[in-house]
Amino acid sequence: MLVDTHLHLDLKDYNQDREAVIERARAAAVRYMVNIGFDLKTTRGSIALAEKYDFIYASAGLHPHEAKLWNHSFEAELEELAQHPRIVAIGETGLDYYRNLSPKGDQIRSFRGQIRMAKRLGLPLVIHNRDALDDVLSIIDEEGAGEVGGVMHCFPGDADYAREVVDRGFHVGIGGPITLEKNGRLAEVARTIPRRRLVLETDSPWLTPQPQKGKGRRRNEPAFIVSVAAAVAEATGMSYADVARQTTGNAMRLYGIKTPRPSIAYEMWGNLYLNITNRCTNECEFCIRYQTDVLWGYNLRLEREPSAKELLEAIGDPTRYGEVVFCGYGEPTVRLDVLLEVGRAVREAGGRVRVDTNGHANLIWNRNVAPELAEAADAVSVSLNAESAEVYERICKPSFGPDTYDHVKAFIRESLKAGLEVTASVVSIPEVDIEASRRVATELGAEFRVRGG
């Protein structure tokens, strides 16, 4: 599924076939759309669309082309509209020195005013930036816009500029122009920025991707975002599915789009997975919890941590499953008492238990917990994640510091001594030497598994 983070479906370009355009977008797996306001009329039109369709959200803003309209009365009216529950951002705002349809002074005044409005309302910004790279960054810094962040739409800069934008807490919006030049500026931007800062857009009805433009389609539409996602996949070496998953999660977090009710137990592949915490002592950039709240249709972003009683009620008869797996969007041994209580109960009822862990349990609890785990689980799958301490620290950023990798290996050895079945796993990403990692796992006496990156 995909999210089109920037489009203008309220415009007259769609008056004849708006419903059909929306249906094509949904058929193309566009799960959510953010319709962008750039003056009072389009802000109202965006709200009207968002009220009609629960998968469309809206923004409220004044485009730099229209910045001459900015005054106290306009600001008050826009801010009132921006408090509508379907509004998720302020903008399209920013600077456009290419056309200068409004005087530069008015553009700057309007931009600053909308940044302050975004901060008052706690909403992210949608920034238009054309031929104004330095001034946009300066105003972002002077106004403290990083406090709310947002997205730089139709990204205008190179990879170095992208790093400046990301360092200020903003996302990079990439649309149809990436399809025009296979190894061009935007391909390099997509390759170099952190994956969790990338979002996709169409800017419909403008900026039609090359695959559709080459077929004579002049008007862009949200269904064409599939071509943008494909171009990003080609540029980054990610799979199309990974691009979709990553950018969808990024957009949903950026705009605070609500997901289904959190799941504390979810069934996959004949197993039941328990989501007991979102806390973790690693900050692995490749971790799925930084990419999306929703996995295989389940929302795993907990509003609160479940009790042992709630988990046992959710499990029911554990013999219905191949395994009951402690997993979730965090490190389950952070909640060792709950894990042990539930694990023992499951085993007593005839179920098999596995713990998916980062191997930090002994560090977390300052003791060897492997013998306790052996009373509550049959197996552990430990995220070894690297072939050396240096690589581990770089890609996992453990809170316990540079010695953590050695402690993970020690945890594997202690788990084997305690009689647990142990698998050491790594993620298939370019930074990890898979065969060297396999040798480490074999030397420790553990089974070895490669997880998808």
TORKOL-4160 file (C-alpha; in steps of 0.2 Angstrom, whole numbers, padded with zeros to 4 digits, m for minus):
453
<pt num="1" X="0000" Y="0000" Z="0000"/>
<pt num="2" X="0005" Y="0018" Z="m0003"/>
<pt num="3" X="0002" Y="0035" Z="0003"/>
<pt num="4" X="0001" Y="0050" Z="m0009"/>
<pt num="5" X="0007" Y="0064" Z="0003"/>
<pt num="6" X="0004" Y="0079" Z="m0009"/>
<pt num="7" X="m0010" Y="0081" Z="m0022"/>
<pt num="8" X="m0024" Y="0093" Z="m0027"/>
<pt num="9" X="m0040" Y="0083" Z="m0031"/>
<pt num="10" X="m0051" Y="0097" Z="m0027"/>
<pt num="11" X="m0046" Y="0107" Z="m0042"/>
<pt num="12" X="m0057" Y="0109" Z="m0057"/>
<pt num="13" X="m0045" Y="0097" Z="m0067"/>
<pt num="14" X="m0055" Y="0083" Z="m0059"/>
<pt num="15" X="m0073" Y="0090" Z="m0060"/>
<pt num="16" X="m0078" Y="0077" Z="m0074"/>
<pt num="17" X="m0071" Y="0061" Z="m0066"/>
<pt num="18" X="m0065" Y="0064" Z="m0048"/>
<pt num="19" X="m0074" Y="0048" Z="m0042"/>
<pt num="20" X="m0066" Y="0038" Z="m0056"/>
<pt num="21" X="m0049" Y="0045" Z="m0051"/>
<pt num="22" X="m0051" Y="0041" Z="m0033"/>
<pt num="23" X="m0057" Y="0023" Z="m0038"/>
<pt num="24" X="m0041" Y="0021" Z="m0049"/>
<pt num="25" X="m0030" Y="0026" Z="m0034"/>
<pt num="26" X="m0038" Y="0014" Z="m0022"/>
<pt num="27" X="m0036" Y="0000" Z="m0035"/>
<pt num="28" X="m0018" Y="0005" Z="m0036"/>
<pt num="29" X="m0016" Y="0002" Z="m0017"/>
<pt num="30" X="m0016" Y="0020" Z="m0013"/>
<pt num="31" X="m0022" Y="0018" Z="0005"/>
<pt num="32" X="m0021" Y="0037" Z="0010"/>
<pt num="33" X="m0020" Y="0053" Z="0002"/>
<pt num="34" X="m0016" Y="0071" Z="0009"/>
<pt num="35" X="m0025" Y="0084" Z="m0001"/>
<pt num="36" X="m0015" Y="0101" Z="0000"/>
<pt num="37" X="m0023" Y="0118" Z="0003"/>
<pt num="38" X="m0014" Y="0133" Z="m0004"/>
<pt num="39" X="m0026" Y="0147" Z="m0001"/>
<pt num="40" X="m0043" Y="0148" Z="0008"/>
<pt num="41" X="m0053" Y="0141" Z="m0006"/>
<pt num="42" X="m0042" Y="0125" Z="m0009"/>
<pt num="43" X="m0041" Y="0123" Z="0010"/>
<pt num="44" X="m0060" Y="0122" Z="0011"/>
<pt num="45" X="m0060" Y="0111" Z="m0004"/>
<pt num="46" X="m0047" Y="0099" Z="0004"/>
<pt num="47" X="m0058" Y="0098" Z="0020"/>
<pt num="48" X="m0073" Y="0094" Z="0010"/>
<pt num="49" X="m0064" Y="0080" Z="0002"/>
<pt num="50" X="m0058" Y="0074" Z="0018"/>
<pt num="51" X="m0075" Y="0074" Z="0026"/>
<pt num="52" X="m0082" Y="0064" Z="0012"/>
<pt num="53" X="m0068" Y="0051" Z="0011"/>
<pt num="54" X="m0061" Y="0043" Z="0027"/>
<pt num="55" X="m0044" Y="0039" Z="0018"/>
<pt num="56" X="m0041" Y="0057" Z="0012"/>
<pt num="57" X="m0034" Y="0070" Z="0024"/>
<pt num="58" X="m0031" Y="0089" Z="0021"/>
<pt num="59" X="m0019" Y="0103" Z="0024"/>
<pt num="60" X="m0022" Y="0121" Z="0027"/>
<pt num="61" X="m0010" Y="0134" Z="0019"/>
<pt num="62" X="m0005" Y="0149" Z="0008"/>
<pt num="63" X="0006" Y="0146" Z="m0007"/>
<pt num="64" X="0021" Y="0158" Z="m0009"/>
<pt num="65" X="0013" Y="0163" Z="m0026"/>
<pt num="66" X="m0002" Y="0170" Z="m0016"/>
<pt num="67" X="0008" Y="0177" Z="m0001"/>
<pt num="68" X="0003" Y="0194" Z="m0005"/>
<pt num="69" X="m0014" Y="0189" Z="0002"/>
<pt num="70" X="m0007" Y="0186" Z="0020"/>
<pt num="71" X="m0013" Y="0198" Z="0033"/>
<pt num="72" X="m0020" Y="0197" Z="0050"/>
<pt num="73" X="m0038" Y="0193" Z="0044"/>
<pt num="74" X="m0032" Y="0180" Z="0032"/>
<pt num="75" X="m0021" Y="0172" Z="0046"/>
<pt num="76" X="m0035" Y="0171" Z="0058"/>
<pt num="77" X="m0047" Y="0163" Z="0045"/>
<pt num="78" X="m0034" Y="0150" Z="0040"/>
<pt num="79" X="m0030" Y="0146" Z="0058"/>
<pt num="80" X="m0048" Y="0143" Z="0061"/>
<pt num="81" X="m0049" Y="0131" Z="0046"/>
<pt num="82" X="m0033" Y="0123" Z="0052"/>
<pt num="83" X="m0041" Y="0117" Z="0068"/>
<pt num="84" X="m0053" Y="0105" Z="0058"/>
<pt num="85" X="m0050" Y="0087" Z="0064"/>
<pt num="86" X="m0046" Y="0082" Z="0046"/>
<pt num="87" X="m0032" Y="0094" Z="0044"/>
<pt num="88" X="m0015" Y="0086" Z="0047"/>
<pt num="89" X="m0003" Y="0099" Z="0041"/>
<pt num="90" X="0001" Y="0118" Z="0038"/>
<pt num="91" X="0005" Y="0122" Z="0020"/>
<pt num="92" X="0008" Y="0122" Z="0006"/>
<pt num="93" X="0019" Y="0137" Z="0012"/>
<pt num="94" X="0037" Y="0142" Z="0008"/>
<pt num="95" X="0047" Y="0152" Z="m0005"/>
<pt num="96" X="0046" Y="0153" Z="m0024"/>
<pt num="97" X="0060" Y="0165" Z="m0031"/>
<pt num="98" X="0058" Y="0157" Z="m0048"/>
<pt num="99" X="0041" Y="0165" Z="m0053"/>
<pt num="100" X="0040" Y="0178" Z="m0039"/>
<pt num="101" X="0022" Y="0180" Z="m0041"/>
<pt num="102" X="0021" Y="0188" Z="m0024"/>
<pt num="103" X="0035" Y="0200" Z="m0018"/>
<pt num="104" X="0049" Y="0191" Z="m0009"/>
<pt num="105" X="0045" Y="0201" Z="0007"/>
<pt num="106" X="0027" Y="0195" Z="0007"/>
<pt num="107" X="0033" Y="0177" Z="0004"/>
<pt num="108" X="0045" Y="0178" Z="0019"/>
<pt num="109" X="0031" Y="0186" Z="0030"/>
<pt num="110" X="0018" Y="0173" Z="0025"/>
<pt num="111" X="0031" Y="0158" Z="0027"/>
<pt num="112" X="0036" Y="0164" Z="0045"/>
<pt num="113" X="0018" Y="0167" Z="0049"/>
<pt num="114" X="0013" Y="0149" Z="0044"/>
<pt num="115" X="0028" Y="0141" Z="0053"/>
<pt num="116" X="0022" Y="0150" Z="0069"/>
<pt num="117" X="0004" Y="0144" Z="0066"/>
<pt num="118" X="0011" Y="0126" Z="0064"/>
<pt num="119" X="0020" Y="0127" Z="0081"/>
<pt num="120" X="0004" Y="0134" Z="0089"/>
<pt num="121" X="m0006" Y="0120" Z="0083"/>
<pt num="122" X="0007" Y="0106" Z="0084"/>
<pt num="123" X="0006" Y="0102" Z="0065"/>
<pt num="124" X="0020" Y="0098" Z="0053"/>
<pt num="125" X="0023" Y="0109" Z="0038"/>
<pt num="126" X="0022" Y="0106" Z="0020"/>
<pt num="127" X="0036" Y="0117" Z="0012"/>
<pt num="128" X="0037" Y="0123" Z="m0006"/>
<pt num="129" X="0055" Y="0128" Z="m0010"/>
<pt num="130" X="0060" Y="0134" Z="m0028"/>
<pt num="131" X="0076" Y="0144" Z="m0031"/>
<pt num="132" X="0076" Y="0149" Z="m0012"/>
<pt num="133" X="0087" Y="0135" Z="m0004"/>
<pt num="134" X="0097" Y="0146" Z="0007"/>
<pt num="135" X="0083" Y="0157" Z="0013"/>
<pt num="136" X="0071" Y="0142" Z="0017"/>
<pt num="137" X="0084" Y="0134" Z="0028"/>
<pt num="138" X="0088" Y="0151" Z="0037"/>
<pt num="139" X="0070" Y="0154" Z="0040"/>
<pt num="140" X="0067" Y="0136" Z="0046"/>
<pt num="141" X="0082" Y="0139" Z="0059"/>
<pt num="142" X="0077" Y="0156" Z="0064"/>
<pt num="143" X="0058" Y="0151" Z="0067"/>
<pt num="144" X="0063" Y="0134" Z="0075"/>
<pt num="145" X="0052" Y="0125" Z="0062"/>
<pt num="146" X="0062" Y="0109" Z="0067"/>
<pt num="147" X="0051" Y="0108" Z="0082"/>
<pt num="148" X="0036" Y="0102" Z="0071"/>
<pt num="149" X="0046" Y="0096" Z="0056"/>
<pt num="150" X="0036" Y="0092" Z="0041"/>
<pt num="151" X="0041" Y="0088" Z="0022"/>
<pt num="152" X="0050" Y="0098" Z="0009"/>
<pt num="153" X="0038" Y="0094" Z="m0006"/>
<pt num="154" X="0044" Y="0091" Z="m0023"/>
<pt num="155" X="0062" Y="0091" Z="m0016"/>
<pt num="156" X="0072" Y="0104" Z="m0025"/>
<pt num="157" X="0090" Y="0101" Z="m0019"/>
<pt num="158" X="0104" Y="0088" Z="m0020"/>
<pt num="159" X="0110" Y="0075" Z="m0008"/>
<pt num="160" X="0120" Y="0088" Z="0002"/>
<pt num="161" X="0105" Y="0099" Z="0004"/>
<pt num="162" X="0094" Y="0084" Z="0008"/>
<pt num="163" X="0105" Y="0080" Z="0023"/>
<pt num="164" X="0103" Y="0098" Z="0029"/>
<pt num="165" X="0084" Y="0096" Z="0028"/>
<pt num="166" X="0084" Y="0079" Z="0037"/>
<pt num="167" X="0096" Y="0086" Z="0050"/>
<pt num="168" X="0082" Y="0099" Z="0054"/>
<pt num="169" X="0069" Y="0086" Z="0057"/>
<pt num="170" X="0061" Y="0086" Z="0040"/>
<pt num="171" X="0056" Y="0073" Z="0027"/>
<pt num="172" X="0060" Y="0073" Z="0009"/>
<pt num="173" X="0045" Y="0072" Z="m0004"/>
<pt num="174" X="0049" Y="0064" Z="m0020"/>
<pt num="175" X="0037" Y="0063" Z="m0035"/>
<pt num="176" X="0036" Y="0061" Z="m0054"/>
<pt num="177" X="0053" Y="0070" Z="m0058"/>
<pt num="178" X="0063" Y="0055" Z="m0051"/>
<pt num="179" X="0056" Y="0045" Z="m0066"/>
<pt num="180" X="0064" Y="0058" Z="m0079"/>
<pt num="181" X="0082" Y="0054" Z="m0076"/>
<pt num="182" X="0087" Y="0036" Z="m0070"/>
<pt num="183" X="0103" Y="0041" Z="m0061"/>
<pt num="184" X="0100" Y="0059" Z="m0058"/>
<pt num="185" X="0099" Y="0071" Z="m0043"/>
<pt num="186" X="0083" Y="0064" Z="m0035"/>
<pt num="187" X="0089" Y="0046" Z="m0037"/>
<pt num="188" X="0105" Y="0051" Z="m0027"/>
<pt num="189" X="0094" Y="0060" Z="m0014"/>
<pt num="190" X="0084" Y="0044" Z="m0012"/>
<pt num="191" X="0099" Y="0033" Z="m0010"/>
<pt num="192" X="0108" Y="0044" Z="0003"/>
<pt num="193" X="0095" Y="0050" Z="0015"/>
<pt num="194" X="0089" Y="0039" Z="0030"/>
<pt num="195" X="0075" Y="0028" Z="0024"/>
<pt num="196" X="0063" Y="0034" Z="0037"/>
<pt num="197" X="0064" Y="0052" Z="0030"/>
<pt num="198" X="0057" Y="0048" Z="0013"/>
<pt num="199" X="0039" Y="0050" Z="0007"/>
<pt num="200" X="0031" Y="0049" Z="m0010"/>
<pt num="201" X="0019" Y="0061" Z="m0018"/>
<pt num="202" X="0012" Y="0065" Z="m0035"/>
<pt num="203" X="0007" Y="0084" Z="m0034"/>
<pt num="204" X="m0007" Y="0079" Z="m0045"/>
<pt num="205" X="m0013" Y="0086" Z="m0057"/>
<pt num="206" X="0005" Y="0092" Z="m0061"/>
<pt num="207" X="0022" Y="0083" Z="m0063"/>
<pt num="208" X="0016" Y="0067" Z="m0072"/>
<pt num="209" X="0028" Y="0053" Z="m0071"/>
<pt num="210" X="0037" Y="0048" Z="m0087"/>
<pt num="211" X="0029" Y="0031" Z="m0089"/>
<pt num="212" X="0012" Y="0039" Z="m0090"/>
<pt num="213" X="0018" Y="0055" Z="m0099"/>
<pt num="214" X="0025" Y="0044" Z="m0112"/>
<pt num="215" X="0008" Y="0037" Z="m0115"/>
<pt num="216" X="0001" Y="0054" Z="m0119"/>
<pt num="217" X="m0006" Y="0057" Z="m0102"/>
<pt num="218" X="m0004" Y="0075" Z="m0097"/>
<pt num="219" X="m0014" Y="0076" Z="m0081"/>
<pt num="220" X="m0006" Y="0067" Z="m0066"/>
<pt num="221" X="m0017" Y="0057" Z="m0054"/>
<pt num="222" X="m0014" Y="0048" Z="m0037"/>
<pt num="223" X="m0014" Y="0031" Z="m0045"/>
<pt num="224" X="0002" Y="0036" Z="m0055"/>
<pt num="225" X="0012" Y="0036" Z="m0038"/>
<pt num="226" X="0016" Y="0017" Z="m0042"/>
<pt num="227" X="0028" Y="0024" Z="m0055"/>
<pt num="228" X="0036" Y="0035" Z="m0042"/>
<pt num="229" X="0038" Y="0020" Z="m0030"/>
<pt num="230" X="0045" Y="0010" Z="m0044"/>
<pt num="231" X="0058" Y="0023" Z="m0048"/>
<pt num="232" X="0063" Y="0025" Z="m0030"/>
<pt num="233" X="0065" Y="0006" Z="m0028"/>
<pt num="234" X="0076" Y="0006" Z="m0043"/>
<pt num="235" X="0087" Y="0020" Z="m0037"/>
<pt num="236" X="0089" Y="0013" Z="m0019"/>
<pt num="237" X="0090" Y="m0005" Z="m0023"/>
<pt num="238" X="0075" Y="m0008" Z="m0011"/>
<pt num="239" X="0061" Y="m0019" Z="m0017"/>
<pt num="240" X="0045" Y="m0011" Z="m0022"/>
<pt num="241" X="0036" Y="m0019" Z="m0007"/>
<pt num="242" X="0050" Y="m0012" Z="0005"/>
<pt num="243" X="0048" Y="0006" Z="m0003"/>
<pt num="244" X="0029" Y="0005" Z="m0001"/>
<pt num="245" X="0030" Y="m0001" Z="0017"/>
<pt num="246" X="0044" Y="0011" Z="0022"/>
<pt num="247" X="0036" Y="0027" Z="0014"/>
<pt num="248" X="0018" Y="0022" Z="0020"/>
<pt num="249" X="0024" Y="0021" Z="0038"/>
<pt num="250" X="0034" Y="0037" Z="0036"/>
<pt num="251" X="0019" Y="0046" Z="0030"/>
<pt num="252" X="0007" Y="0039" Z="0043"/>
<pt num="253" X="0019" Y="0045" Z="0057"/>
<pt num="254" X="0022" Y="0062" Z="0049"/>
<pt num="255" X="0004" Y="0066" Z="0048"/>
<pt num="256" X="m0002" Y="0057" Z="0063"/>
<pt num="257" X="m0014" Y="0046" Z="0053"/>
<pt num="258" X="m0023" Y="0034" Z="0064"/>
<pt num="259" X="m0021" Y="0016" Z="0061"/>
<pt num="260" X="m0032" Y="0001" Z="0067"/>
<pt num="261" X="m0033" Y="m0003" Z="0085"/>
<pt num="262" X="m0017" Y="m0010" Z="0092"/>
<pt num="263" X="m0015" Y="m0028" Z="0092"/>
<pt num="264" X="m0007" Y="m0037" Z="0107"/>
<pt num="265" X="m0008" Y="m0054" Z="0099"/>
<pt num="266" X="m0008" Y="m0058" Z="0080"/>
<pt num="267" X="m0008" Y="m0074" Z="0070"/>
<pt num="268" X="0004" Y="m0077" Z="0056"/>
<pt num="269" X="0010" Y="m0093" Z="0048"/>
<pt num="270" X="0002" Y="m0104" Z="0061"/>
<pt num="271" X="0010" Y="m0095" Z="0075"/>
<pt num="272" X="0003" Y="m0083" Z="0088"/>
<pt num="273" X="0014" Y="m0068" Z="0090"/>
<pt num="274" X="0013" Y="m0057" Z="0107"/>
<pt num="275" X="0016" Y="m0039" Z="0106"/>
<pt num="276" X="0020" Y="m0034" Z="0124"/>
<pt num="277" X="0031" Y="m0018" Z="0122"/>
<pt num="278" X="0037" Y="m0005" Z="0110"/>
<pt num="279" X="0052" Y="m0001" Z="0121"/>
<pt num="280" X="0069" Y="m0007" Z="0115"/>
<pt num="281" X="0087" Y="m0005" Z="0120"/>
<pt num="282" X="0093" Y="m0004" Z="0102"/>
<pt num="283" X="0089" Y="0009" Z="0088"/>
<pt num="284" X="0092" Y="m0001" Z="0073"/>
<pt num="285" X="0088" Y="0010" Z="0057"/>
<pt num="286" X="0082" Y="m0006" Z="0048"/>
<pt num="287" X="0070" Y="m0010" Z="0061"/>
<pt num="288" X="0052" Y="m0012" Z="0055"/>
<pt num="289" X="0045" Y="m0001" Z="0070"/>
<pt num="290" X="0054" Y="0014" Z="0062"/>
<pt num="291" X="0045" Y="0010" Z="0045"/>
<pt num="292" X="0027" Y="0008" Z="0049"/>
<pt num="293" X="0015" Y="0005" Z="0063"/>
<pt num="294" X="0005" Y="m0008" Z="0053"/>
<pt num="295" X="0012" Y="m0025" Z="0049"/>
<pt num="296" X="0002" Y="m0038" Z="0038"/>
<pt num="297" X="m0013" Y="m0028" Z="0043"/>
<pt num="298" X="m0010" Y="m0027" Z="0062"/>
<pt num="299" X="m0006" Y="m0011" Z="0071"/>
<pt num="300" X="0008" Y="m0015" Z="0083"/>
<pt num="301" X="0010" Y="0003" Z="0090"/>
<pt num="302" X="0004" Y="0000" Z="0108"/>
<pt num="303" X="m0006" Y="0014" Z="0117"/>
<pt num="304" X="m0001" Y="0005" Z="0133"/>
<pt num="305" X="0008" Y="m0011" Z="0138"/>
<pt num="306" X="m0004" Y="m0026" Z="0140"/>
<pt num="307" X="m0005" Y="m0036" Z="0157"/>
<pt num="308" X="m0001" Y="m0055" Z="0159"/>
<pt num="309" X="m0020" Y="m0058" Z="0161"/>
<pt num="310" X="m0024" Y="m0049" Z="0145"/>
<pt num="311" X="m0011" Y="m0058" Z="0135"/>
<pt num="312" X="m0017" Y="m0075" Z="0142"/>
<pt num="313" X="m0035" Y="m0071" Z="0137"/>
<pt num="314" X="m0029" Y="m0066" Z="0120"/>
<pt num="315" X="m0020" Y="m0082" Z="0118"/>
<pt num="316" X="m0034" Y="m0094" Z="0123"/>
<pt num="317" X="m0029" Y="m0112" Z="0120"/>
<pt num="318" X="m0010" Y="m0111" Z="0115"/>
<pt num="319" X="m0010" Y="m0129" Z="0107"/>
<pt num="320" X="m0020" Y="m0121" Z="0092"/>
<pt num="321" X="m0003" Y="m0113" Z="0087"/>
<pt num="322" X="0014" Y="m0120" Z="0081"/>
<pt num="323" X="0022" Y="m0108" Z="0093"/>
<pt num="324" X="0017" Y="m0093" Z="0104"/>
<pt num="325" X="0031" Y="m0080" Z="0100"/>
<pt num="326" X="0036" Y="m0066" Z="0111"/>
<pt num="327" X="0040" Y="m0052" Z="0099"/>
<pt num="328" X="0031" Y="m0036" Z="0096"/>
<pt num="329" X="0039" Y="m0019" Z="0091"/>
<pt num="330" X="0051" Y="m0019" Z="0105"/>
<pt num="331" X="0062" Y="m0030" Z="0116"/>
<pt num="332" X="0051" Y="m0042" Z="0126"/>
<pt num="333" X="0064" Y="m0046" Z="0139"/>
<pt num="334" X="0061" Y="m0028" Z="0145"/>
<pt num="335" X="0045" Y="m0035" Z="0153"/>
<pt num="336" X="0053" Y="m0050" Z="0160"/>
<pt num="337" X="0041" Y="m0053" Z="0174"/>
<pt num="338" X="0026" Y="m0053" Z="0161"/>
<pt num="339" X="0036" Y="m0064" Z="0149"/>
<pt num="340" X="0040" Y="m0077" Z="0162"/>
<pt num="341" X="0022" Y="m0078" Z="0169"/>
<pt num="342" X="0014" Y="m0080" Z="0152"/>
<pt num="343" X="0027" Y="m0091" Z="0145"/>
<pt num="344" X="0026" Y="m0103" Z="0160"/>
<pt num="345" X="0007" Y="m0103" Z="0158"/>
<pt num="346" X="0007" Y="m0107" Z="0140"/>
<pt num="347" X="0020" Y="m0121" Z="0142"/>
<pt num="348" X="0009" Y="m0129" Z="0156"/>
<pt num="349" X="m0006" Y="m0128" Z="0145"/>
<pt num="350" X="0004" Y="m0138" Z="0132"/>
<pt num="351" X="0010" Y="m0124" Z="0121"/>
<pt num="352" X="0027" Y="m0121" Z="0113"/>
<pt num="353" X="0035" Y="m0104" Z="0117"/>
<pt num="354" X="0049" Y="m0094" Z="0108"/>
<pt num="355" X="0056" Y="m0078" Z="0112"/>
<pt num="356" X="0062" Y="m0066" Z="0099"/>
<pt num="357" X="0075" Y="m0055" Z="0107"/>
<pt num="358" X="0090" Y="m0043" Z="0104"/>
<pt num="359" X="0100" Y="m0053" Z="0117"/>
<pt num="360" X="0101" Y="m0039" Z="0129"/>
<pt num="361" X="0092" Y="m0047" Z="0144"/>
<pt num="362" X="0107" Y="m0050" Z="0155"/>
<pt num="363" X="0112" Y="m0032" Z="0153"/>
<pt num="364" X="0095" Y="m0025" Z="0156"/>
<pt num="365" X="0093" Y="m0035" Z="0172"/>
<pt num="366" X="0111" Y="m0036" Z="0177"/>
<pt num="367" X="0111" Y="m0055" Z="0180"/>
<pt num="368" X="0110" Y="m0071" Z="0169"/>
<pt num="369" X="0092" Y="m0073" Z="0165"/>
<pt num="370" X="0094" Y="m0088" Z="0153"/>
<pt num="371" X="0090" Y="m0101" Z="0166"/>
<pt num="372" X="0073" Y="m0092" Z="0170"/>
<pt num="373" X="0069" Y="m0090" Z="0152"/>
<pt num="374" X="0072" Y="m0109" Z="0150"/>
<pt num="375" X="0058" Y="m0112" Z="0162"/>
<pt num="376" X="0046" Y="m0101" Z="0152"/>
<pt num="377" X="0052" Y="m0104" Z="0134"/>
<pt num="378" X="0057" Y="m0118" Z="0122"/>
<pt num="379" X="0068" Y="m0108" Z="0111"/>
<pt num="380" X="0075" Y="m0090" Z="0108"/>
<pt num="381" X="0079" Y="m0082" Z="0092"/>
<pt num="382" X="0093" Y="m0069" Z="0095"/>
<pt num="383" X="0096" Y="m0054" Z="0084"/>
<pt num="384" X="0115" Y="m0056" Z="0082"/>
<pt num="385" X="0113" Y="m0043" Z="0067"/>
<pt num="386" X="0132" Y="m0042" Z="0063"/>
<pt num="387" X="0148" Y="m0050" Z="0061"/>
<pt num="388" X="0158" Y="m0039" Z="0073"/>
<pt num="389" X="0156" Y="m0027" Z="0088"/>
<pt num="390" X="0161" Y="m0012" Z="0076"/>
<pt num="391" X="0147" Y="m0016" Z="0064"/>
<pt num="392" X="0134" Y="m0020" Z="0077"/>
<pt num="393" X="0137" Y="m0003" Z="0086"/>
<pt num="394" X="0136" Y="0006" Z="0070"/>
<pt num="395" X="0119" Y="m0001" Z="0063"/>
<pt num="396" X="0111" Y="m0005" Z="0080"/>
<pt num="397" X="0116" Y="0009" Z="0091"/>
<pt num="398" X="0114" Y="0000" Z="0107"/>
<pt num="399" X="0110" Y="0010" Z="0123"/>
<pt num="400" X="0123" Y="m0001" Z="0132"/>
<pt num="401" X="0137" Y="0005" Z="0122"/>
<pt num="402" X="0152" Y="m0003" Z="0112"/>
<pt num="403" X="0153" Y="m0019" Z="0123"/>
<pt num="404" X="0135" Y="m0024" Z="0119"/>
<pt num="405" X="0139" Y="m0036" Z="0105"/>
<pt num="406" X="0150" Y="m0047" Z="0116"/>
<pt num="407" X="0136" Y="m0047" Z="0129"/>
<pt num="408" X="0124" Y="m0053" Z="0115"/>
<pt num="409" X="0136" Y="m0067" Z="0111"/>
<pt num="410" X="0138" Y="m0072" Z="0129"/>
<pt num="411" X="0119" Y="m0072" Z="0131"/>
<pt num="412" X="0118" Y="m0085" Z="0116"/>
<pt num="413" X="0131" Y="m0096" Z="0125"/>
<pt num="414" X="0121" Y="m0095" Z="0142"/>
<pt num="415" X="0105" Y="m0099" Z="0133"/>
<pt num="416" X="0112" Y="m0114" Z="0125"/>
<pt num="417" X="0119" Y="m0120" Z="0142"/>
<pt num="418" X="0102" Y="m0117" Z="0150"/>
<pt num="419" X="0095" Y="m0130" Z="0137"/>
<pt num="420" X="0086" Y="m0118" Z="0126"/>
<pt num="421" X="0085" Y="m0120" Z="0107"/>
<pt num="422" X="0095" Y="m0105" Z="0100"/>
<pt num="423" X="0095" Y="m0097" Z="0083"/>
<pt num="424" X="0106" Y="m0082" Z="0079"/>
<pt num="425" X="0099" Y="m0071" Z="0065"/>
<pt num="426" X="0105" Y="m0056" Z="0055"/>
<pt num="427" X="0096" Y="m0044" Z="0043"/>
<pt num="428" X="0101" Y="m0045" Z="0025"/>
<pt num="429" X="0107" Y="m0027" Z="0022"/>
<pt num="430" X="0123" Y="m0021" Z="0013"/>
<pt num="431" X="0131" Y="m0017" Z="0029"/>
<pt num="432" X="0131" Y="m0035" Z="0036"/>
<pt num="433" X="0143" Y="m0048" Z="0030"/>
<pt num="434" X="0131" Y="m0063" Z="0030"/>
<pt num="435" X="0144" Y="m0077" Z="0029"/>
<pt num="436" X="0155" Y="m0069" Z="0042"/>
<pt num="437" X="0140" Y="m0068" Z="0053"/>
<pt num="438" X="0136" Y="m0086" Z="0050"/>
<pt num="439" X="0153" Y="m0091" Z="0056"/>
<pt num="440" X="0151" Y="m0082" Z="0072"/>
<pt num="441" X="0134" Y="m0091" Z="0075"/>
<pt num="442" X="0142" Y="m0108" Z="0071"/>
<pt num="443" X="0156" Y="m0105" Z="0083"/>
<pt num="444" X="0144" Y="m0101" Z="0096"/>
<pt num="445" X="0134" Y="m0117" Z="0093"/>
<pt num="446" X="0118" Y="m0108" Z="0087"/>
<pt num="447" X="0108" Y="m0111" Z="0072"/>
<pt num="448" X="0108" Y="m0097" Z="0059"/>
<pt num="449" X="0095" Y="m0088" Z="0050"/>
<pt num="450" X="0095" Y="m0073" Z="0038"/>
<pt num="451" X="0080" Y="m0061" Z="0039"/>
<pt num="452" X="0074" Y="m0050" Z="0025"/>
<pt num="453" X="0081" Y="m0032" Z="0025"/>
